[in-house]
Amino acid sequence: MKKFVLLIYQGTTPLPGSDRWNAMPEAEQKAVYADYAALNKAPGVAPGLPLGKAEVARTVVVRDGKIEVAGGPHLAEGIGGYLVLEADDIEAAVALAARIPAARLGGAVEVRPAEQYW
């Protein structure tokens, strides 16, 4: 078994409490919650901690020994969440990534093999 990290990019995915979310039919909202709940219980899945909104993030860079702190995410889009999957191969991780609601609602999911560097 190998471990894979699935990084969830929200993109234009409607977030709960937003106007786009509130415009969605209630049945679709419930389906999104149910899909995430099912993913968190899928075999081999270790859900990541809930991440706060990207606009409250701080990005830290050290240049010439000086710390620079910028408000917001490093990438404009920001990461909405992540999970770790233990699976036989990357194809299984891709199949699980395709089930993540953000992948179909305006976001994307990046799948990376976990590596041991030290």
C-alpha positions in Angstrom: 0.0 0.0 0.0 1.1 3.5 -0.8 -0.1 6.8 0.7 -1.4 9.7 -1.4 -2.3 13.2 -0.5 -5.3 14.7 -2.2 -5.2 18.5 -2.1 -8.7 20.0 -2.7 -8.8 23.4 -4.5 -12.1 25.1 -4.0 -11.9 27.2 -7.2 -15.4 28.5 -7.8 -17.1 25.7 -5.7 -19.9 27.3 -3.7 -19.0 27.4 0.0 -21.7 27.0 2.7 -23.1 30.4 3.6 -22.1 32.0 0.3 -24.7 33.4 -2.1 -23.9 30.6 -4.6 -24.4 28.0 -1.9 -27.7 29.6 -0.8 -28.9 29.5 -4.4 -28.4 25.8 -4.6 -31.4 23.5 -4.0 -31.4 22.2 -0.5 -31.3 18.6 -1.8 -28.1 19.4 -3.7 -26.6 21.0 -0.5 -27.4 17.9 1.5 -25.9 15.7 -1.3 -22.6 17.6 -1.1 -22.5 17.2 2.7 -23.3 13.5 2.3 -20.6 13.0 -0.4 -17.9 14.5 1.9 -19.1 12.4 4.9 -18.9 9.3 2.7 -15.4 10.1 1.5 -14.2 10.6 5.1 -15.4 7.1 5.9 -14.0 5.5 2.7 -11.5 2.7 3.3 -7.9 4.0 3.6 -9.0 7.6 4.0 -7.6 9.8 6.8 -9.4 13.2 6.6 -7.3 16.3 7.0 -8.0 18.9 9.6 -10.6 21.5 8.6 -8.8 24.4 7.0 -9.9 28.0 7.6 -10.8 30.3 4.8 -7.9 31.3 2.4 -8.3 35.0 3.1 -7.2 34.6 6.7 -4.1 32.6 5.8 -0.6 34.1 6.1 2.1 33.2 3.6 5.7 33.3 5.0 8.8 33.7 2.9 12.4 34.2 4.0 14.5 36.3 1.7 18.1 37.2 2.5 17.4 36.1 6.1 14.5 38.5 6.4 11.0 37.2 7.2 8.3 38.4 4.9 4.6 37.8 5.7 1.8 38.4 3.3 -1.9 38.1 3.9 -3.7 35.3 2.1 -2.7 32.1 0.5 0.5 31.5 -1.5 -1.5 30.7 -4.6 -4.4 32.9 -5.5 -6.9 29.9 -5.5 -5.8 28.5 -2.2 -6.3 25.0 -0.9 -9.8 24.3 0.6 -8.8 21.0 2.3 -6.9 17.8 2.0 -7.1 14.1 2.9 -4.6 11.2 3.0 -5.5 8.0 1.2 -3.8 4.6 1.6 -4.3 2.7 -1.6 -2.6 0.2 -3.9 -1.9 2.7 -6.7 -2.4 6.2 -8.0 -5.4 5.1 -10.1 -7.3 4.3 -6.9 -6.4 7.8 -5.6 -7.6 9.4 -8.8 -10.9 7.5 -8.6 -11.4 8.7 -5.1 -10.5 12.3 -6.1 -13.2 12.2 -8.8 -15.8 11.6 -6.0 -14.8 14.9 -4.2 -17.6 17.4 -4.8 -15.2 20.3 -5.4 -13.9 18.4 -8.5 -17.3 18.7 -10.1 -18.5 22.0 -8.7 -15.8 24.4 -10.0 -12.6 23.3 -8.1 -10.0 20.6 -8.7 -8.2 17.9 -6.7 -4.4 17.4 -7.0 -3.2 13.9 -6.2 0.4 13.4 -5.0 2.2 10.3 -3.8 3.5 10.8 -0.3 7.3 10.5 -0.2 9.9 9.8 2.5 12.8 12.2 2.1 14.6 11.8 5.4 
